[in-house]
Amino acid sequence: MRIALGVEYDGSPFHGWQSQADGLGVQDALSRALAGIAGTPVTTIAAGRTDSGVHATMQVVHFDTEASRPESAWVRGVNSALPAGIGVRWALGVDDAFHARFSASGRHYTYVLVNAPVRPVLLQSRVGWYHRPLALAAMCEAGDVLLGTHDFSAFRAAECQAKSPVKTLDRLTITREADILRIELHADAFLHHMVRNIVGALVRVGSGRENARWMHTLLASRDRAQGAPTFDASGLYFTGADYAPRWNLPTCVAPVRIVTA
């Protein structure tokens, strides 16, 4: 049978979601724990492949198994075998046609950025940081330029394996509470490093090094070399994916909660 899972993880001690030769991918740890409950090797597939240091509040995963176990075993039993930085939030038997990656019609990301003169020591692996004041209005204006269907090659990592750089970004909002900026993004899919490269460009505008019109020029250039440096992975969270109601999944989107005091 096919099982879907909702998984959260702190990406800082892992080398990204994808299985690694050194066994330090999130996928490696989860597959080992699942295999312990199933009694046989397990192959997992996720909605989104997060990079090294990137976190997830709701990564949707599926795997196939012949083992008959109660859903509680795939949650509490698996959690007992996982390292502290990974946890299964829910498990559900699904139709064999469900696919965590290909059945998803959209993905959600949040970037949490501390904008303060002094680096946030206690949150250093959970947030990004920029020390100079950032102009929120200019960043919002620049972000609006990216909404819609575009060729996002200017925000694409050189090693990106996506077949097409054309994606539809239908949400990019930036809000501020005290020293914390939250950048929320939603698209049908994202290119490798696309969110971190967008954040880098927004910070360049917010810092006054470029104006909002520069974002038009950058997007139209389709040239990654003209963009800002890729921003720190620490502040990036995969927060969920969209699925059709027919799959009857539990909540597949979970907001980022940062405790600052």
C-alpha positions in Angstrom: 0.0 0.0 0.0 1.0 3.6 -0.4 1.4 5.9 2.7 1.6 9.7 2.7 3.4 11.5 5.5 3.6 15.1 6.7 7.1 15.7 7.9 8.9 18.6 9.5 12.6 19.0 10.0 15.4 21.4 11.0 17.6 21.3 8.0 20.8 22.7 9.7 22.4 19.4 10.6 21.5 17.7 7.3 22.9 17.9 3.7 19.5 18.7 2.2 16.5 16.4 1.6 18.1 14.3 -1.1 19.8 11.0 -0.1 23.6 11.5 0.2 26.5 9.1 -0.1 27.4 10.0 3.5 23.9 9.2 4.7 23.3 12.7 6.0 20.3 13.6 3.8 16.9 14.0 5.5 15.7 11.3 3.1 18.3 8.9 4.4 17.3 9.3 8.0 13.6 9.1 7.3 14.0 6.0 5.0 16.0 4.2 7.7 13.4 4.9 10.4 10.6 3.8 8.1 12.5 0.6 7.1 12.8 -0.2 10.8 9.0 -0.2 11.2 8.3 -1.8 7.8 10.9 -4.5 8.2 12.1 -4.0 4.7 13.9 -1.2 2.8 11.7 1.8 2.0 12.1 4.4 -0.8 10.6 7.9 -0.1 9.6 10.6 -2.5 9.0 14.2 -1.4 7.0 17.2 -2.7 10.1 19.4 -2.8 13.8 18.8 -2.6 15.2 21.2 -0.1 18.9 22.2 -0.1 21.4 21.8 2.7 20.4 24.0 5.7 16.8 24.5 4.5 14.0 23.6 6.9 10.5 22.3 6.4 7.4 22.8 8.4 5.3 20.5 6.2 7.2 18.3 3.7 4.8 15.9 2.1 6.3 12.4 1.4 5.0 9.1 0.1 6.4 5.6 0.2 5.1 2.1 -0.8 5.2 -0.9 1.5 3.7 -4.4 1.9 3.9 -4.1 5.7 0.5 -3.7 7.4 0.9 -1.3 10.3 -1.5 1.1 12.0 -1.1 4.7 11.0 0.1 5.4 14.6 3.1 3.2 13.9 4.1 5.4 11.0 4.0 8.4 13.3 5.0 7.5 16.8 7.0 4.4 15.9 9.0 6.2 13.2 9.5 9.3 15.4 11.1 7.1 18.0 13.7 6.1 15.5 14.4 9.5 14.0 17.0 12.0 15.0 15.8 15.0 17.0 15.7 17.3 14.0 13.1 15.3 12.1 9.5 14.4 13.0 6.5 12.9 11.3 3.4 14.9 12.0 0.8 12.7 10.3 0.4 9.5 8.2 -2.4 8.4 6.0 -3.0 5.5 3.6 -3.6 6.9 0.1 -4.5 5.6 -3.4 -1.7 4.2 -5.4 -2.2 7.0 -7.9 -1.1 9.7 -5.4 2.4 11.0 -5.9 3.9 13.5 -3.4 5.8 15.4 -6.1 3.7 15.0 -9.3 0.3 15.3 -7.7 1.2 18.7 -6.1 -0.2 21.7 -8.0 1.8 24.3 -6.0 4.5 24.8 -3.4 4.8 27.2 -0.5 8.0 28.7 0.9 8.7 31.3 3.6 11.9 33.1 4.1 12.5 34.6 7.6 15.0 37.5 7.7 16.2 39.3 10.8 17.0 42.9 9.9 19.1 44.2 12.8 22.6 45.6 13.4 23.7 42.6 15.4 23.5 39.0 14.2 20.9 36.9 15.9 23.0 34.3 17.8 20.3 32.1 19.3 18.4 32.0 15.9 21.5 31.7 13.7 20.5 28.5 12.0 16.8 29.3 11.8 16.8 32.8 10.1 18.6 34.9 7.6 20.2 38.1 8.6 21.0 41.5 7.1 22.6 44.2 9.2 21.6 47.5 7.4 18.1 48.9 7.4 15.9 47.6 4.6 13.1 49.6 2.9 10.0 47.4 3.0 8.0 49.5 0.5 10.8 49.2 -2.1 11.1 45.5 -1.6 7.4 45.0 -2.0 7.4 47.0 -5.2 10.2 44.9 -6.6 8.6 41.7 -5.5 5.4 42.6 -7.4 7.5 42.6 -10.6 8.0 38.9 -10.3 4.3 37.9 -10.0 2.9 36.0 -12.9 4.3 33.5 -15.4 7.9 34.3 -16.4 11.2 32.8 -17.5 13.1 32.9 -14.1 16.5 32.0 -15.5 18.0 35.1 -13.8 17.1 33.4 -10.5 18.1 29.8 -11.4 21.2 28.0 -10.1 23.7 26.8 -12.7 23.2 23.2 -11.6 19.4 23.4 -11.9 17.9 20.3 -13.7 14.4 21.6 -14.3 13.3 21.1 -17.9 11.9 24.6 -18.2 12.8 27.9 -16.4 9.2 29.2 -16.9 7.2 29.2 -13.6 4.1 30.9 -12.3 4.7 32.9 -9.1 1.3 33.9 -7.9 2.2 35.1 -4.4 5.1 37.1 -3.0 4.3 39.1 0.1 6.7 40.8 2.5 5.6 41.7 6.0 7.6 43.1 9.0 7.1 42.7 12.7 9.8 44.5 14.8 13.1 43.2 13.3 11.7 40.2 11.5 10.8 40.2 7.8 8.7 37.4 6.4 8.8 36.7 2.7 6.0 34.4 1.7 6.0 32.8 -1.8 3.7 30.5 -3.7 4.2 29.1 -7.2 3.4 26.0 -9.3 7.0 25.0 -8.8 10.4 26.5 -8.0 13.8 26.3 -9.7 16.9 25.3 -7.8 17.9 28.2 -5.5 15.1 30.3 -7.0 13.7 31.5 -3.6 17.2 32.3 -2.2 18.1 34.2 -5.3 14.9 36.2 -5.2 15.6 37.1 -1.5 19.1 38.2 -2.4 17.6 40.5 -5.1 15.0 41.9 -2.8 17.6 42.7 -0.2 19.7 44.5 -2.8 16.7 46.7 -3.5 15.8 47.1 0.1 19.3 48.2 1.0 19.2 50.9 -1.7 21.9 49.4 -3.9 19.3 49.1 -6.7 15.9 50.5 -7.2 12.7 48.6 -7.8 13.0 49.1 -11.6 16.1 47.0 -11.5 14.0 43.9 -10.9 12.4 44.4 -14.3 15.8 44.5 -15.9 17.1 41.5 -14.0 14.0 39.4 -14.8 14.2 40.3 -18.5 17.9 39.6 -18.7 17.4 35.9 -18.0 21.0 36.1 -16.8 21.9 34.7 -13.4 25.2 36.6 -13.5 23.4 39.9 -13.3 21.6 39.0 -10.0 22.5 39.3 -6.4 24.4 36.5 -4.5 22.4 33.6 -3.4 21.1 34.4 0.1 21.8 32.3 3.2 19.8 29.0 3.4 19.2 29.3 7.2 16.1 31.4 6.8 14.3 29.3 4.2 11.4 27.0 5.0 9.4 24.7 2.8 6.0 25.2 4.3 3.8 22.9 2.2 2.3 21.8 -1.1 -1.2 22.0 -2.7 -3.1 18.8 -3.5 -6.6 18.2 -4.9 -9.3 17.5 -2.3 -9.9 14.1 -3.8 -6.7 12.8 -2.0 -8.3 13.6 1.4 -5.0 14.6 2.9 -4.7 16.4 6.3 -3.4 20.0 6.3 -0.5 20.2 3.9 0.6 23.7 4.7 2.1 24.8 8.1 3.2 28.4 8.9 6.7 29.2 10.3 6.7 30.0 14.0 9.8 31.8 15.3 10.0 32.5 19.0 12.2 35.6 19.6 11.7 36.2 23.3 
